[in-house]
């Protein structure tokens, strides 16, 4: 079934209410136990104003597969420097 132009326009709007979505890439940061995993170059629809990213179901399944392999130690991640600050502890 073809999409109407009205539906297409709604699909291109971000939930921020002002931005339009375009095809692009995002970066996911996911805490896994006591480590931080960064997944780069994730295909997404990205808002040109607020940078909110929307990931397709297919991409989400691909991320699930990466997470499963990472947790099973079948996928090696490049070490990166990271710092953690608890905002509640800084007041």
C-alpha positions, 0 to 999 in steps of 0.5 A: 500500500502506498503512503499518502503524502500526509503520512510521509510528512508526519513520518519526517517530523521529530517528536520535539515538534519542530525538527525534520528527520533525515537519514543519518547515523548515531552513536549508542552508549550502553552500560553493560554491568560495570562497563560502557559499550559504545556502538558507532555508526548506527543507521538512524533517522536523525532530527536536524534540530535536536539530534534525536535519533530513531532506529528501525526495527531491523537496526534494533535487532542488529544491535540486540545481536551485537549485545548478545555477542558482546555479553558472551565475550564473542565480540571484542570492543576497542578500549576507550577512555571514559569518566563517570560523574554522579550528578547527585554526588556533586551537589 
